[in-house]
Amino acid sequence: MTSALRPLFSCVAENQPSWFRKVQNLVLSIRELGGSQARAPILVNFVEGVDDRYARWLSAFDVEIRVVDPVDRKNRYANKLRMLEPDEADHDVLVALDCDVVVVGDIGDFLSTQTLQAKPADCDILSDDEWRRIFRAADVPVPRRTFRTTAWGQLTFPYVNGGVLLIPSSLQTELLTLWSRFLFRLQYIYDTDGELALRRRYNDQISLACALAAGLSVKPLPVGMNMPTHISLHPSFYHQLNDIRIVHYHTGLDDRGFVIRSGYDAADRRLHSFNRRRAEMLGLPYAGLPRRSLPQRIKQSISSRPWYHSS
């Protein structure tokens, strides 16, 4: 691994104000807090169009824009596959990100051309029987349980959070082919299996697990490379909190677009630095890291419990 490798940061966004605010945060975070990668190329894929105001703002930060068609209108999260399609950017590693993340440190020493990298999923809500039905429908071998979920501490299959993927450019086409294949192949089982139909909304990550089971190896990233703020960490991962590089805040923004407190001091120090720099860049008042409301704290607490995700 070396920071001399050339990354391409990329995300997929809808052409809507709420999505643009997240894209804006992501771009600012890379340019201001990305360290050795701060000037790396950034590509934003907008689904079906882009507002001229968004395009002008992004161009000022040297961001490339591409307009793409939706992949699956039933699951907008599947549109992230557009990031894997060929483009003119010359890069060694695709840093494929969800829009609701901010880069708060230098990720250069995690870049690799050897293997796909991703953080294990926060939790695994599928039973062993459900997984076996999924793998059978996908016609892939059942992999070994070698990953541990970062919120519940479960031993699970190579089932990862798709919000941060480090993909060697040499694997982009293979991953796109396999991931797309299973994304659509699994639709049949959601249509015919009432129990699995409840899991359709997670099809982008489930189909990615099938792509990995089909023969793509993946190396687990530490929590600090995809730090969730919407769900509590399992205590076995607390030792990884001293090195936070990317924060995945999901819906954790206040009404001015500042990232809300996570509840973990190490992450919150990074988020405060980002928010403060964001305020300076956008000319906004900033009085400190916003606190979660009581309803938000309650939701974070209950979403960390397995019964909340049951059928």
C-alpha positions as CSV (number, residue, x, y, z in Angstrom):
1,M,0.0,0.0,0.0
2,T,1.2,3.5,-0.8
3,S,-0.1,7.0,-1.0
4,A,1.7,7.3,-4.4
5,L,-1.3,5.4,-6.0
6,R,-3.8,7.5,-7.9
7,P,-7.3,7.4,-6.4
8,L,-10.5,8.5,-8.0
9,F,-13.2,9.5,-5.5
10,S,-16.7,8.9,-6.8
11,C,-20.3,9.0,-5.6
12,V,-23.8,8.8,-7.1
13,A,-26.4,11.5,-6.3
14,E,-30.0,12.4,-7.1
15,N,-30.6,15.8,-8.6
16,Q,-32.3,17.1,-5.4
17,P,-31.3,19.7,-2.8
18,S,-31.0,17.2,0.0
19,W,-28.6,15.1,-2.0
20,F,-26.6,18.1,-3.2
21,R,-26.0,19.2,0.4
22,K,-24.5,15.8,1.1
23,V,-22.3,15.9,-2.1
24,Q,-21.2,19.4,-1.1
25,N,-20.2,18.1,2.4
26,L,-18.3,15.2,0.8
27,V,-16.4,17.4,-1.7
28,L,-15.5,19.9,1.0
29,S,-14.3,17.2,3.3
30,I,-12.0,15.7,0.7
31,R,-10.6,19.0,-0.4
32,E,-10.1,20.4,3.1
33,L,-9.3,17.3,5.2
34,G,-8.1,14.7,2.7
35,G,-4.4,15.2,3.4
36,S,-2.2,13.7,0.6
37,Q,-5.4,12.9,-1.3
38,A,-7.0,16.4,-1.1
39,R,-6.3,17.2,-4.7
40,A,-7.3,13.8,-6.1
41,P,-9.9,13.8,-8.9
42,I,-13.6,13.6,-7.8
43,L,-16.4,12.3,-10.0
44,V,-20.0,12.9,-9.1
45,N,-22.6,10.9,-11.0
46,F,-26.0,12.6,-11.1
47,V,-29.0,10.4,-11.9
48,E,-31.0,11.7,-14.9
49,G,-29.8,15.3,-14.7
50,V,-28.0,18.0,-12.7
51,D,-29.1,21.5,-11.8
52,D,-26.9,24.2,-13.3
53,R,-26.3,25.7,-9.8
54,Y,-24.9,22.4,-8.5
55,A,-22.7,22.1,-11.6
56,R,-21.2,25.6,-11.2
57,W,-20.5,25.1,-7.5
58,L,-18.8,21.7,-8.1
59,S,-16.7,23.0,-11.0
60,A,-15.2,25.6,-8.7
61,F,-13.7,22.6,-6.7
62,D,-12.5,20.9,-9.8
63,V,-15.1,18.2,-9.6
64,E,-16.1,16.2,-12.8
65,I,-19.8,15.6,-13.4
66,R,-21.4,12.7,-15.2
67,V,-25.2,12.3,-15.8
68,V,-26.3,8.7,-15.6
69,D,-29.4,6.6,-16.0
70,P,-30.9,4.8,-13.0
71,V,-29.8,1.2,-12.6
72,D,-32.9,0.0,-10.8
73,R,-35.9,2.2,-10.2
74,K,-37.2,0.0,-7.4
75,N,-34.0,0.5,-5.4
76,R,-32.3,3.9,-5.8
77,Y,-29.3,2.7,-3.8
78,A,-28.5,0.3,-6.6
79,N,-27.6,3.4,-8.7
80,K,-24.2,3.3,-7.0
81,L,-23.2,0.7,-9.6
82,R,-22.8,3.5,-12.0
83,M,-19.5,4.4,-10.3
84,L,-18.0,1.2,-11.6
85,E,-18.6,2.0,-15.2
86,P,-15.6,3.0,-17.4
87,D,-14.8,6.7,-17.4
88,E,-11.9,8.8,-18.8
89,A,-10.2,9.3,-15.4
90,D,-6.9,7.6,-15.1
91,H,-6.7,6.0,-11.7
92,D,-5.3,3.0,-9.8
93,V,-8.0,2.8,-7.1
94,L,-11.7,3.8,-7.2
95,V,-12.8,5.2,-3.9
96,A,-16.5,4.5,-4.2
97,L,-18.5,6.4,-1.6
98,D,-22.1,7.0,-0.5
99,C,-23.0,10.7,-0.5
100,D,-23.6,10.6,3.2
101,V,-20.0,10.3,4.3
102,V,-17.3,12.8,5.0
103,V,-13.6,12.3,4.7
104,V,-11.9,13.5,7.9
105,G,-8.4,12.2,7.4
106,D,-5.8,11.0,4.9
107,I,-6.8,7.6,3.5
108,G,-3.6,7.3,1.4
109,D,-2.1,4.4,3.3
110,F,-5.2,2.3,2.8
111,L,-5.0,2.4,-1.0
112,S,-4.1,-0.8,-2.7
113,T,-4.2,-2.4,-6.1
114,Q,-4.2,-5.9,-4.7
115,T,-7.7,-6.5,-3.4
116,L,-11.1,-5.0,-2.9
117,Q,-11.5,-3.5,0.6
118,A,-14.7,-2.7,2.6
119,K,-15.8,-2.5,6.2
120,P,-18.0,-5.4,7.5
121,A,-21.7,-4.5,7.7
122,D,-23.0,-2.9,10.9
123,C,-25.3,-5.9,11.5
124,D,-26.6,-9.0,9.7
125,I,-30.3,-9.2,9.9
126,L,-30.7,-12.3,7.8
127,S,-30.9,-15.8,9.4
128,D,-28.6,-18.6,8.3
129,D,-31.5,-20.2,6.4
130,E,-32.3,-16.9,4.6
131,W,-28.7,-16.5,3.5
132,R,-28.6,-20.0,2.2
133,R,-31.8,-19.4,0.2
134,I,-30.1,-16.2,-1.2
135,F,-26.9,-18.0,-2.2
136,R,-28.9,-20.9,-3.7
137,A,-31.0,-18.4,-5.8
138,A,-27.8,-16.7,-6.9
139,D,-26.2,-20.1,-7.7
140,V,-23.0,-19.3,-5.8
141,P,-21.2,-21.4,-3.1
142,V,-22.0,-20.6,0.5
143,P,-18.9,-18.8,1.7
144,R,-17.3,-19.1,5.1
145,R,-18.2,-16.8,8.0
146,T,-15.0,-14.8,8.3
147,F,-16.3,-11.3,9.0
148,R,-17.6,-9.8,12.3
149,T,-20.4,-7.2,12.2
150,T,-19.3,-3.9,13.8
151,A,-22.5,-3.1,15.7
152,W,-23.7,-6.5,16.9
153,G,-20.4,-8.4,16.8
154,Q,-21.9,-11.3,14.8
155,L,-19.7,-13.7,12.9
156,T,-21.0,-13.5,9.4
157,F,-20.2,-14.0,5.7
158,P,-18.2,-11.5,3.7
159,Y,-21.2,-9.1,4.0
160,V,-20.0,-5.5,3.9
161,N,-21.3,-2.0,4.1
162,G,-21.3,-0.6,0.6
163,G,-20.9,3.0,1.7
164,V,-17.1,2.9,1.4
165,L,-15.5,0.6,-1.2
166,L,-11.8,0.8,-2.2
167,I,-11.7,-0.9,-5.6
168,P,-8.6,-1.6,-7.6
169,S,-9.2,-0.3,-11.1
170,S,-8.3,-3.7,-12.5
171,L,-11.3,-5.2,-10.7
172,Q,-13.9,-2.6,-11.6
173,T,-15.3,-4.4,-14.6
174,E,-15.4,-7.8,-12.9
175,L,-17.1,-6.4,-9.9
176,L,-19.6,-4.4,-12.0
177,T,-20.5,-7.5,-14.0
178,L,-21.0,-9.8,-11.0
179,W,-22.8,-7.2,-8.8
180,S,-25.2,-6.2,-11.6
181,R,-25.9,-9.9,-12.4
182,F,-27.0,-10.7,-8.8
183,L,-28.8,-7.4,-8.3
184,F,-31.3,-8.4,-10.9
185,R,-31.1,-12.2,-10.5
186,L,-32.3,-11.9,-6.8
187,Q,-35.4,-10.0,-7.8
188,Y,-37.1,-13.3,-8.4
189,I,-36.6,-14.6,-4.9
190,Y,-38.0,-11.3,-3.4
191,D,-41.1,-11.7,-5.5
192,T,-41.7,-15.3,-4.6
193,D,-40.5,-15.6,-1.0
194,G,-42.6,-13.5,1.4
195,E,-40.0,-13.6,4.2
196,L,-37.1,-12.5,2.0
197,A,-39.4,-9.9,0.3
198,L,-38.9,-7.8,3.5
199,R,-35.2,-7.6,2.8
200,R,-35.5,-6.3,-0.8
201,R,-34.4,-2.8,0.4
202,Y,-31.0,-4.2,1.2
203,N,-30.6,-5.8,-2.2
204,D,-27.6,-3.7,-3.1
205,Q,-25.6,-5.0,-0.2
206,I,-27.0,-8.6,-0.4
207,S,-26.2,-8.8,-4.1
208,L,-22.7,-7.5,-3.4
209,A,-22.3,-10.3,-0.9
210,C,-23.2,-12.7,-3.7
211,A,-20.7,-11.1,-6.0
212,L,-18.0,-11.7,-3.4
213,A,-19.1,-15.3,-2.9
214,A,-18.8,-15.8,-6.6
215,G,-15.1,-15.5,-6.3
216,L,-14.0,-11.9,-5.5
217,S,-11.9,-11.6,-2.4
218,V,-12.4,-8.7,0.0
219,K,-10.2,-7.4,2.8
220,P,-12.0,-5.9,5.8
221,L,-11.4,-2.2,6.5
222,P,-11.3,-1.0,10.1
223,V,-14.2,0.9,11.6
224,G,-12.3,4.2,11.2
225,M,-12.6,3.9,7.5
226,N,-16.4,3.8,7.6
227,M,-17.4,5.0,11.0
228,P,-21.2,4.8,11.5
229,T,-23.0,7.4,13.6
230,H,-26.5,6.1,13.4
231,I,-25.9,2.9,15.4
232,S,-23.8,2.0,18.4
233,L,-20.5,0.1,17.9
234,H,-19.9,-3.3,19.5
235,P,-17.4,-3.0,22.3
236,S,-14.9,-5.3,20.5
237,F,-14.3,-2.5,18.0
238,Y,-13.7,0.3,20.5
239,H,-9.9,0.0,20.1
240,Q,-10.3,1.1,16.5
241,L,-11.8,4.5,17.5
242,N,-8.4,6.1,17.8
243,D,-8.0,6.3,14.0
244,I,-11.0,7.8,12.2
245,R,-10.6,8.7,8.5
246,I,-14.2,8.5,7.1
247,V,-17.5,9.1,9.0
248,H,-20.8,7.7,7.7
249,Y,-23.4,9.9,9.2
250,H,-26.5,8.7,7.2
251,T,-29.3,11.1,8.1
252,G,-27.3,12.8,10.9
253,L,-27.3,16.4,9.6
254,D,-28.9,19.5,11.2
255,D,-31.1,21.9,9.2
256,R,-28.0,23.8,8.0
257,G,-26.2,20.8,6.8
258,F,-23.7,20.4,9.7
259,V,-22.9,16.8,10.8
260,I,-24.5,16.0,14.2
261,R,-22.5,14.6,17.1
262,S,-21.9,10.9,17.0
263,G,-21.5,10.3,20.7
264,Y,-17.9,9.0,20.3
265,D,-15.3,11.5,21.3
266,A,-12.7,10.5,18.7
267,A,-15.2,10.8,15.9
268,D,-16.7,14.0,17.2
269,R,-13.4,15.8,17.3
270,R,-13.0,15.1,13.6
271,L,-16.6,16.1,12.9
272,H,-16.1,19.4,14.8
273,S,-13.0,20.1,12.6
274,F,-15.0,19.4,9.5
275,N,-18.0,21.5,10.5
276,R,-15.8,24.4,11.5
277,R,-14.0,24.4,8.1
278,R,-17.4,24.0,6.3
279,A,-18.7,27.0,8.1
280,E,-15.7,29.0,7.0
281,M,-15.9,27.9,3.4
282,L,-19.7,28.5,3.1
283,G,-19.8,31.6,5.2
284,L,-22.1,30.1,7.8
285,P,-22.3,30.7,11.6
286,Y,-21.2,27.7,13.6
287,A,-21.4,27.5,17.4
288,G,-20.2,24.0,17.9
289,L,-21.0,20.4,17.1
290,P,-24.8,20.0,17.0
291,R,-26.3,17.6,19.5
292,R,-28.8,14.9,18.6
293,S,-32.4,15.5,19.5
294,L,-34.0,13.2,22.0
295,P,-36.0,11.4,19.2
296,Q,-32.7,10.9,17.3
297,R,-30.9,9.5,20.4
298,I,-33.8,7.2,21.0
299,K,-33.7,6.0,17.4
300,Q,-30.0,5.4,17.6
301,S,-30.5,3.4,20.7
302,I,-33.3,1.2,19.4
303,S,-31.7,0.7,16.0
304,S,-28.7,-0.8,17.7
305,R,-30.9,-3.7,19.0
306,P,-31.6,-6.8,16.9
307,W,-35.4,-6.9,17.7
308,Y,-35.8,-3.5,15.9
309,H,-34.7,-5.2,12.6
310,S,-36.9,-8.3,13.0
311,S,-39.6,-9.1,10.5
